[in-house]
Amino acid sequence: MATPSSHELISSHGCFGGEQRFYRHASREIDLPMKFSVYLPPQASTAPVPALVFLAGLTCTEETFMVKAGAQRFAARHGIALIAPDTSPRGTDVPGQDADWDFGTGAGFYLDATEAPWAERWRMESYLMAELLPLLAETLPLQPGKLGVFGHSMGGHGALTLALRHPGVFRSVSAFAPICAPSQCPWGQKAFGGYLGQDRARWLEHDASALMRSQATAPYPAGILIDQGLDDKFLADQLFPAAFEEACQHVAQPLTLRRQPGYDHGYYFIQSFVEDHLAHHAAALLD
């Protein structure tokens, strides 16, 4: 299996016949060191494989999903690589950013900030779309045009918005408990106000429900999958899945929104349904 020559391999671990790798590299978009992780299934040792990007939520890193979700077992079964970037810039010179890790004071939100002091380094959208994914496509055994995206919470927001903002890049999309209408919830209003300023038209450019409602036709005719725990303490005030559901109905976008009784916002919830999400993506990536 090829190793990116411009990346420092921190560690590699055998996992379900493949390799779980952790990397560090110097990002030109962030202008700081960034970390990411890659799971290469056993099939990648003989031929390029499709890839699935996971975007994690607040307080998470490039390790969280790989360590906690148990997804490698299913990725190995389907022959799909997993890519998990870090969620945000680290070690910046913004006062209090690392100690005060909160929405609007550090969380990357998978967008490019336009306002000081964030604009210089908070460029997570450009980092992912213009730097990390093209680099991995060039240096790892990944099949061109076979890329999916999913995520959790803030990362679920990122998965939905990046899939809608970059048509044709991702063949499939799903999410766990995503922030579906950030322009309407306290987390999103704080982050967007800090990163994008007070022009709410800019906010809607990064709001999954607004983006979906603006589509001329269904962007993912094979369907979008979302799982939402009904015991999630953030459901009522922060996540607003019904807003995204209504937006999908507006443009005839097929959506499977599964409201799961007894599940909260954490990784036990993700573990319980990650197999279904891998299967959802495999149907699109392995055709």
C-alpha positions as CSV (number, residue, x, y, z in Angstrom):
1,M,0.0,0.0,0.0
2,A,1.4,3.4,-1.0
3,T,2.2,5.9,1.8
4,P,1.9,9.7,1.1
5,S,5.5,10.9,0.8
6,S,4.6,14.4,2.2
7,H,3.0,13.1,5.3
8,E,4.5,11.8,8.5
9,L,3.2,8.4,9.4
10,I,2.6,8.5,13.2
11,S,1.5,5.0,13.6
12,S,0.1,2.0,11.8
13,H,-2.0,-0.9,13.2
14,G,-3.2,-4.1,11.7
15,C,-7.0,-4.1,11.7
16,F,-9.5,-6.6,10.2
17,G,-6.9,-7.6,7.6
18,G,-6.1,-4.0,6.6
19,E,-4.2,-1.1,8.2
20,Q,-5.3,1.7,10.5
21,R,-3.0,4.6,10.0
22,F,-2.5,7.9,11.7
23,Y,-0.7,10.8,10.0
24,R,0.5,14.3,10.5
25,H,1.3,16.9,7.8
26,A,2.0,20.6,7.3
27,S,-1.2,22.1,5.8
28,R,-0.9,25.0,3.4
29,E,-4.6,26.0,3.8
30,I,-4.5,26.1,7.6
31,D,-0.8,27.0,7.8
32,L,-0.3,24.7,10.8
33,P,0.3,21.0,11.3
34,M,-2.9,18.9,10.9
35,K,-3.6,15.3,11.7
36,F,-5.8,12.8,10.0
37,S,-6.4,9.0,10.0
38,V,-7.0,6.5,7.3
39,Y,-8.3,2.9,7.4
40,L,-7.2,0.9,4.3
41,P,-9.2,-2.3,4.0
42,P,-7.4,-5.6,2.9
43,Q,-8.6,-5.1,-0.7
44,A,-6.5,-2.0,-1.0
45,S,-3.3,-4.1,-1.0
46,T,-4.1,-5.4,-4.5
47,A,-6.3,-2.7,-6.1
48,P,-7.7,0.8,-5.5
49,V,-10.8,1.0,-3.4
50,P,-13.7,3.5,-2.8
51,A,-13.3,5.8,0.1
52,L,-15.7,7.2,2.8
53,V,-14.9,10.5,4.6
54,F,-16.1,10.8,8.2
55,L,-16.4,14.3,9.8
56,A,-16.5,14.2,13.6
57,G,-18.1,16.6,16.0
58,L,-17.1,19.0,18.7
59,T,-14.4,17.8,21.2
60,C,-13.4,15.1,18.7
61,T,-10.1,14.5,16.8
62,E,-8.9,12.4,13.9
63,E,-8.8,9.5,16.3
64,T,-12.3,9.5,17.8
65,F,-14.3,7.8,15.1
66,M,-11.6,5.3,14.3
67,V,-11.3,4.3,18.0
68,K,-14.9,4.4,19.1
69,A,-17.2,3.7,16.2
70,G,-16.2,0.1,15.3
71,A,-16.6,0.9,11.6
72,Q,-13.4,-0.9,10.3
73,R,-15.1,-4.3,10.5
74,F,-17.7,-3.2,8.0
75,A,-15.3,-1.2,5.9
76,A,-13.2,-4.3,5.5
77,R,-16.3,-6.4,4.6
78,H,-17.2,-3.9,1.8
79,G,-13.7,-3.0,0.7
80,I,-14.0,0.7,1.5
81,A,-11.3,3.0,2.9
82,L,-12.2,5.3,5.8
83,I,-10.8,8.8,6.1
84,A,-11.1,10.9,9.2
85,P,-9.6,14.4,9.4
86,D,-9.2,16.4,12.5
87,T,-12.2,18.6,13.2
88,S,-10.5,22.0,13.6
89,P,-7.1,23.9,13.6
90,R,-5.0,23.2,16.7
91,G,-2.3,25.2,18.4
92,T,-3.3,28.6,16.9
93,D,-2.3,31.9,18.4
94,V,-5.9,32.9,18.9
95,P,-6.2,33.7,22.7
96,G,-8.1,31.0,24.6
97,Q,-8.9,28.9,21.6
98,D,-7.5,25.6,22.8
99,A,-8.5,26.1,26.5
100,D,-12.0,27.3,25.5
101,W,-13.0,24.7,22.9
102,D,-16.5,25.8,22.1
103,F,-18.7,26.8,19.1
104,G,-17.5,30.1,17.9
105,T,-14.2,29.8,19.8
106,G,-12.5,27.0,18.1
107,A,-14.8,24.4,16.5
108,G,-14.0,24.2,12.8
109,F,-17.6,23.8,11.6
110,Y,-16.2,22.7,8.2
111,L,-16.3,26.1,6.6
112,D,-13.9,28.9,5.7
113,A,-14.2,31.8,8.1
114,T,-14.2,35.3,6.7
115,E,-13.9,37.3,9.9
116,A,-10.9,38.2,12.1
117,P,-9.3,36.6,14.0
118,W,-10.6,33.3,12.5
119,A,-10.2,33.9,8.8
120,E,-6.4,33.2,8.7
121,R,-6.5,29.6,9.9
122,W,-10.2,28.5,10.1
123,R,-10.3,27.2,6.5
124,M,-11.6,23.7,7.1
125,E,-13.7,23.6,3.9
126,S,-10.7,24.5,1.7
127,Y,-8.5,22.2,3.7
128,L,-10.7,19.2,3.1
129,M,-11.9,19.9,-0.5
130,A,-8.8,21.6,-2.0
131,E,-6.0,20.0,-0.1
132,L,-6.5,16.8,1.9
133,L,-8.9,14.9,-0.4
134,P,-7.0,15.6,-3.6
135,L,-3.7,14.7,-1.9
136,L,-5.0,11.4,-0.7
137,A,-6.5,10.6,-4.0
138,E,-3.0,11.1,-5.6
139,T,-1.1,9.1,-3.0
140,L,-3.3,6.3,-1.7
141,P,-4.9,3.4,-3.5
142,L,-8.3,5.1,-3.8
143,Q,-10.7,4.8,-6.8
144,P,-11.3,8.1,-8.7
145,G,-14.9,9.2,-8.4
146,K,-15.8,6.8,-5.7
147,L,-16.1,9.0,-2.6
148,G,-18.8,9.3,0.0
149,V,-19.2,11.5,3.1
150,F,-20.8,11.1,6.5
151,G,-20.5,12.7,9.9
152,H,-21.8,13.2,13.4
153,S,-23.3,16.4,15.0
154,M,-21.1,19.3,13.8
155,G,-19.6,16.8,11.4
156,G,-23.1,15.7,10.3
157,H,-23.6,19.4,9.4
158,G,-20.3,19.3,7.5
159,A,-21.2,16.2,5.6
160,L,-24.6,17.5,4.5
161,T,-23.3,21.0,3.6
162,L,-20.2,19.9,1.8
163,A,-22.1,17.3,-0.2
164,L,-24.5,20.1,-1.3
165,R,-21.9,22.8,-1.8
166,H,-19.7,20.6,-4.0
167,P,-22.0,18.7,-6.4
168,G,-20.4,15.8,-8.1
169,V,-17.6,15.2,-5.5
170,F,-19.5,12.8,-3.3
171,R,-21.6,9.9,-4.6
172,S,-23.3,9.3,-1.2
173,V,-24.1,11.1,2.0
174,S,-25.4,10.2,5.5
175,A,-25.3,11.6,9.0
176,F,-25.7,10.8,12.7
177,A,-27.6,13.5,14.7
178,P,-26.5,16.3,12.4
179,I,-27.0,20.0,13.1
180,C,-29.5,20.4,10.3
181,A,-30.3,24.2,10.5
182,P,-27.4,25.9,12.1
183,S,-28.7,29.4,11.2
184,Q,-31.6,28.7,13.6
185,C,-29.9,27.2,16.6
186,P,-27.6,28.6,19.3
187,W,-24.6,26.6,18.3
188,G,-24.7,27.7,14.7
189,Q,-25.6,31.3,15.5
190,K,-22.6,31.6,17.7
191,A,-20.3,30.0,15.3
192,F,-21.6,31.7,12.2
193,G,-21.7,35.1,13.8
194,G,-18.0,34.7,14.8
195,Y,-16.8,33.1,11.6
196,L,-19.0,34.7,8.9
197,G,-20.1,38.0,10.5
198,Q,-23.7,39.2,10.9
199,D,-24.8,38.9,7.3
200,R,-27.3,36.1,7.6
201,A,-27.3,35.5,3.8
202,R,-23.8,34.1,4.3
203,W,-25.0,31.9,7.0
204,L,-27.6,30.2,4.7
205,E,-24.7,29.2,2.4
206,H,-23.6,26.8,5.1
207,D,-27.0,25.7,6.4
208,A,-28.0,22.2,5.2
209,S,-31.7,22.9,5.3
210,A,-31.4,26.2,3.4
211,L,-29.1,24.6,0.9
212,M,-31.4,21.7,0.2
213,R,-34.4,23.9,-0.2
214,S,-32.5,25.9,-2.8
215,Q,-31.8,22.9,-5.0
216,A,-33.5,22.8,-8.4
217,T,-33.7,19.0,-8.4
218,A,-32.9,16.2,-5.9
219,P,-29.1,16.1,-5.6
220,Y,-28.9,12.6,-4.3
221,P,-31.7,10.6,-6.0
222,A,-30.5,7.3,-4.5
223,G,-31.3,8.8,-1.1
224,I,-29.8,10.3,2.1
225,L,-29.7,8.4,5.4
226,I,-29.9,10.2,8.8
227,D,-30.2,8.5,12.2
228,Q,-31.3,10.6,15.1
229,G,-31.6,9.4,18.7
230,L,-34.8,10.5,20.4
231,D,-33.1,10.6,23.8
232,D,-30.5,13.1,22.4
233,K,-30.4,16.1,24.8
234,F,-29.6,18.4,21.9
235,L,-32.5,17.3,19.7
236,A,-35.0,20.0,20.6
237,D,-32.8,23.1,20.7
238,Q,-29.9,22.4,18.4
239,L,-30.4,19.8,15.7
240,F,-33.7,20.4,14.0
241,P,-33.9,17.3,11.7
242,A,-37.5,18.1,10.8
243,A,-36.3,21.3,9.1
244,F,-34.0,19.2,6.8
245,E,-36.8,16.7,6.3
246,E,-39.2,19.4,5.1
247,A,-36.5,20.9,2.8
248,C,-36.0,17.4,1.3
249,Q,-39.7,17.1,0.7
250,H,-39.7,20.5,-1.0
251,V,-37.3,19.3,-3.7
252,A,-38.4,15.6,-3.8
253,Q,-35.1,14.5,-2.3
254,P,-35.4,10.9,-1.0
255,L,-34.5,10.9,2.7
256,T,-34.6,8.1,5.2
257,L,-34.7,9.9,8.6
258,R,-34.8,7.2,11.3
259,R,-35.8,8.5,14.7
260,Q,-34.3,6.0,17.2
261,P,-36.0,5.6,20.6
262,G,-33.6,5.2,23.5
263,Y,-30.5,6.6,21.9
264,D,-28.6,9.7,22.8
265,H,-25.9,11.8,21.1
266,G,-22.9,9.7,21.8
267,Y,-20.8,7.0,20.2
268,Y,-22.8,4.1,21.6
269,F,-25.5,5.5,19.3
270,I,-23.1,5.6,16.4
271,Q,-21.8,2.1,17.1
272,S,-25.4,0.8,17.0
273,F,-26.1,2.0,13.4
274,V,-22.7,2.4,11.7
275,E,-23.1,-0.9,9.9
276,D,-26.3,0.5,8.2
277,H,-24.4,3.6,7.2
278,L,-21.6,1.6,5.6
279,A,-24.1,-0.5,3.7
280,H,-25.9,2.7,2.5
281,H,-22.6,4.1,1.1
282,A,-21.5,0.7,-0.3
283,A,-24.7,0.6,-2.4
284,A,-23.6,3.8,-4.1
285,L,-19.8,3.3,-4.1
286,L,-19.6,-0.3,-5.2
287,D,-22.0,-0.2,-8.2
